[in-house]
Amino acid sequence: MIGTTLSYELLNSEVEPFLKHNSSEHYRIPEDADLSTFNELSLFKIYLKYVNTLQMLCKEVIRVGSHRDGGKEICVEEQYKPRQPCLVYSIGINNQLDFDMAVVAKFGCDVHCFDPSMKNETHRVSKHIWFYKFGLGGTNHINNLGWELKTLDTIRRELGHTHRTIDILKIDAEGAEWLAIPQMISSGALDDIRQISMETHFGYKAVNKVGGYWGDIHPVKQVSALRQLYDFGYRTVMRERNMYSLGKWPGFRKQETNVYELTFIKPPTKQLVKKNPLMQDLNMKIRVSK
């Protein structure tokens, strides 16, 4: 039996009903009207509940890239495994190309890498890898650090990929994902992306050492973005805690991390049922310790 224990502490009356769900169904993030009534501690609990609940079973997952920070867990079941000619977008690389090189070695894909924080200028790295000195955003603009950010639909249009399927969209954008997700959905840029590997950063103002929220987006909009991904058809098949952000949080007796590595797949519409296949297949129980 597979079990996952979440170390929620000090559940308060306002959020506790929203953390409960039938174990045979997916946990669903509340609507924005309800989210806006919660304090940040409650929103953090909702975030932890969601990211620690797997929604589908991928029977074959492999590590691509480093076994440390930078590598990603990728679903390689028959219908999700990249096959040539395949296309991968790698957003946020921080001078690490191990994931991108591993994608080329394992699948033979073309990989387009984006990171405005690096000193390198836009250039072709190798036969299958390109680097661009701009990043992902919710709008096309230059941010307060002087970095150029573009929306995903703009990037795809400029690179001539509007009509190509993206096999893997890897996002490690230090909070910019929260601004980008709603725009990617509304613009149609996610319509033909088979799999997303994303590092999520929950911004809890009281303990964020760099000040402000991750991506300068209030936590209400952060957890709302995750719900929008779910509503658009993406299901979590893998999660990994990023222990670099482990720390003591107000309202918790134990240490928690606010940064998670999540892998999402978008199954055919007919498979998007309320019943949770992972719960059914593995008799998985999500336990919340009070």
Secondary structure by P-SEA (a helix, b strand, c coil): cbbbbbbccccccccccccccccccccccccaaaaaaccaaaaaaaaaaaaacccccccbbbbcccccccbbbbbbcccccccccbbbbbccccccaaaaaaaaaccbbbbbbbbcccccccccccccbbbbcbbbccccccccccbbbbcaaaaaaaaccccccccbbbbcccccccccaaaaaaacccccccbbbbbbbbbcccccccccccccccaaaaaaaaaaaaaabbbbcbbbbccccccccccccbbbbcbbbbbbbbcccccccccccccccccbbbbbcc
